[in-house]
Amino acid sequence: FGDLSIDYTAMILPPCILLINHALMKYNFLEIKEMARERVFEDNRIGYLLLSKQLKVVDMNPLGKQLLKQLEANNPLIHEWILDDTKHLIQLEKHNKTVSISSQAIENSGYLVSIEDVSEREAILNRLEYLANIDALTQLNNRRSFFEQANQIFEHADRYHEPLACLMIDIYHFKDVNDHHGHEAGDTVLKSLAETMK
């Protein structure tokens, strides 16, 4: 037996392959791709559409299907927006939603379109804009907003040589109202004047 050597690899490899195959089947390692798709694609809070180059739907998640139906019912321009690289905000008044739609070209494949319900975000932004521009007591433009709009109006009138008039209102003895009747009475006077001006 002196010159004979045994290759143990050939003996060990088949049982190892059987063990690996058994583990793959028993623990569903081949289904990880499907599980990952379900977690990322199906359960996402953003609607996704995968489109071919010919704009045929290849795949979509449930939210994408729902939002696409709502979009198509309200906007015949949706196919043009998909080909556009910009993000579009669309009002779905029937559903009381604001939807953001954007697309990304996939090289040599088609398009990945994302559709997101941004209603809450838009409502918060609108509320913040309102709070930044409107006086809480009088519900009129605050000082910052007034000067911003006044500058635009003056520039417009100057540029187009249009006549412009400005009215300034002063409440006589307003300090006396606050001093003698309190700030609540002064607030009532301001609210009443604001309502009259509206």
C-alpha positions as CSV (number, residue, x, y, z in Angstrom):
1,F,0.0,0.0,0.0
2,G,3.0,2.3,0.2
3,D,2.4,4.6,-2.8
4,L,-1.3,4.7,-2.7
5,S,-2.9,7.8,-1.3
6,I,-6.6,8.3,-0.5
7,D,-8.4,11.5,-1.6
8,Y,-10.7,12.2,1.3
9,T,-12.3,15.1,-0.6
10,A,-14.1,12.8,-2.9
11,M,-15.5,10.9,0.0
12,I,-16.6,13.9,2.1
13,L,-18.0,16.1,-0.7
14,P,-21.2,14.1,-1.5
15,P,-22.4,13.9,2.1
16,C,-21.6,17.7,2.5
17,I,-23.7,18.5,-0.6
18,L,-26.5,16.4,0.8
19,L,-26.3,18.2,4.2
20,I,-26.3,21.6,2.5
21,N,-29.2,20.7,0.3
22,H,-31.2,19.4,3.3
23,A,-30.5,22.6,5.2
24,L,-31.6,24.8,2.3
25,M,-34.8,22.9,1.9
26,K,-35.6,22.5,5.6
27,Y,-34.9,26.1,6.6
28,N,-36.3,27.7,3.4
29,F,-33.2,29.6,2.6
30,L,-34.3,29.8,-1.0
31,E,-37.4,31.7,0.1
32,I,-35.4,34.6,1.6
33,K,-35.6,36.5,-1.6
34,E,-39.4,36.2,-1.6
35,M,-39.5,37.2,2.1
36,A,-37.3,40.2,1.4
37,R,-39.5,41.3,-1.5
38,E,-42.6,41.0,0.7
39,R,-41.0,43.1,3.5
40,V,-39.5,45.8,1.2
41,F,-41.9,45.9,-1.7
42,E,-45.3,44.7,-0.5
43,D,-45.4,46.1,3.0
44,N,-44.0,49.6,2.1
45,R,-45.9,52.8,2.9
46,I,-45.0,54.0,-0.6
47,G,-46.8,52.7,-3.7
48,Y,-44.3,51.3,-6.3
49,L,-44.9,50.4,-9.9
50,L,-42.4,48.7,-12.1
51,L,-43.0,49.6,-15.8
52,S,-41.5,48.2,-19.0
53,K,-40.0,50.6,-21.6
54,Q,-43.4,50.5,-23.3
55,L,-45.1,51.7,-20.0
56,K,-46.7,48.3,-19.4
57,V,-47.1,47.4,-15.7
58,V,-44.7,44.6,-14.9
59,D,-45.2,44.6,-11.1
60,M,-46.7,46.7,-8.4
61,N,-47.3,46.6,-4.7
62,P,-50.9,46.8,-3.2
63,L,-50.6,50.5,-2.3
64,G,-49.3,51.3,-5.8
65,K,-52.3,49.5,-7.3
66,Q,-54.7,51.5,-5.1
67,L,-53.1,54.9,-5.6
68,L,-52.7,54.2,-9.4
69,K,-56.5,53.6,-9.7
70,Q,-57.2,56.9,-7.9
71,L,-54.7,58.7,-10.0
72,E,-55.9,57.4,-13.3
73,A,-59.5,58.2,-12.4
74,N,-58.6,61.9,-11.8
75,N,-55.6,62.5,-14.1
76,P,-55.3,61.5,-17.7
77,L,-51.8,63.0,-17.8
78,I,-50.3,60.4,-15.5
79,H,-48.4,58.6,-18.3
80,E,-46.7,61.9,-19.2
81,W,-45.7,62.5,-15.6
82,I,-44.1,59.0,-15.4
83,L,-41.8,59.9,-18.3
84,D,-40.9,63.2,-16.6
85,D,-38.0,63.3,-14.1
86,T,-39.6,65.9,-11.8
87,K,-41.7,65.1,-8.7
88,H,-45.4,66.0,-9.1
89,L,-47.8,66.9,-6.3
90,I,-51.4,66.0,-7.3
91,Q,-54.6,66.8,-5.4
92,L,-57.1,63.9,-5.4
93,E,-60.1,65.9,-4.2
94,K,-62.5,63.0,-4.5
95,H,-60.3,61.1,-2.0
96,N,-59.2,64.1,0.0
97,K,-55.5,63.3,-0.6
98,T,-52.4,64.9,-1.8
99,V,-50.2,62.4,-3.7
100,S,-46.5,62.8,-4.8
101,I,-45.5,60.9,-7.9
102,S,-42.0,60.5,-9.2
103,S,-40.2,58.1,-11.5
104,Q,-36.7,56.9,-12.1
105,A,-35.5,55.3,-15.3
106,I,-34.0,51.9,-14.9
107,E,-31.2,51.3,-17.4
108,N,-32.4,49.2,-20.3
109,S,-35.4,48.0,-18.4
110,G,-38.1,50.6,-17.9
111,Y,-39.2,52.8,-15.0
112,L,-39.6,52.5,-11.2
113,V,-42.5,54.8,-10.2
114,S,-43.1,55.8,-6.6
115,I,-46.5,57.1,-5.5
116,E,-46.8,58.4,-2.0
117,D,-49.7,59.8,0.0
118,V,-48.3,63.1,1.4
119,S,-51.5,64.5,2.7
120,E,-50.4,64.7,6.3
121,R,-47.1,66.3,5.4
122,E,-48.8,68.8,3.1
123,A,-51.3,69.7,5.8
124,I,-48.5,70.3,8.4
125,L,-46.6,72.4,5.9
126,N,-49.7,74.5,5.1
127,R,-50.4,74.9,8.9
128,L,-46.8,76.0,9.5
129,E,-47.0,78.5,6.6
130,Y,-50.2,79.8,8.0
131,L,-48.7,80.2,11.5
132,A,-45.6,81.9,10.0
133,N,-47.7,84.5,8.1
134,I,-50.9,85.2,10.1
135,D,-51.3,87.0,13.4
136,A,-53.0,84.7,15.9
137,L,-55.1,87.5,17.4
138,T,-56.4,89.4,14.4
139,Q,-56.1,86.6,11.8
140,L,-54.5,89.3,9.5
141,N,-51.1,89.1,7.9
142,N,-48.4,89.6,10.5
143,R,-45.6,92.2,10.2
144,R,-43.2,90.0,8.3
145,S,-45.8,88.8,5.9
146,F,-47.1,92.3,5.4
147,F,-43.7,93.7,4.5
148,E,-43.0,90.7,2.2
149,Q,-46.2,91.2,0.2
150,A,-45.9,95.0,0.3
151,N,-42.4,94.9,-1.2
152,Q,-43.7,92.6,-4.0
153,I,-46.7,95.0,-4.7
154,F,-44.5,98.1,-4.7
155,E,-41.9,96.4,-7.0
156,H,-44.7,95.3,-9.4
157,A,-46.3,98.9,-9.4
158,D,-42.8,100.4,-10.0
159,R,-41.9,98.0,-12.8
160,Y,-45.1,98.4,-14.7
161,H,-45.6,102.1,-13.9
162,E,-49.0,101.4,-12.2
163,P,-50.5,103.8,-9.7
164,L,-50.6,102.5,-6.1
165,A,-52.2,103.8,-2.9
166,C,-51.5,102.8,0.6
167,L,-53.8,103.3,3.6
168,M,-52.4,103.5,7.1
169,I,-54.8,103.2,10.1
170,D,-54.0,104.4,13.6
171,I,-56.2,103.6,16.6
172,Y,-56.3,106.8,18.7
173,H,-55.8,106.4,22.4
174,F,-55.4,102.6,22.0
175,K,-52.8,102.6,24.9
176,D,-55.4,104.2,27.1
177,V,-57.8,101.3,26.3
178,N,-55.2,98.8,27.4
179,D,-54.2,100.8,30.5
180,H,-57.7,101.5,31.8
181,H,-59.7,98.4,30.7
182,G,-56.9,95.8,30.4
183,H,-55.3,93.9,27.6
184,E,-58.4,91.7,27.0
185,A,-60.4,94.8,26.1
186,G,-57.5,95.9,23.8
187,D,-57.5,92.5,22.2
188,T,-61.3,92.8,21.6
189,V,-60.8,96.2,19.9
190,L,-58.1,94.8,17.7
191,K,-60.2,91.8,16.7
192,S,-63.2,94.0,16.0
193,L,-61.1,96.4,13.8
194,A,-59.6,93.4,12.0
195,E,-63.1,92.0,11.2
196,T,-64.2,95.4,9.9
197,M,-61.1,95.6,7.6
198,K,-61.7,92.1,6.2
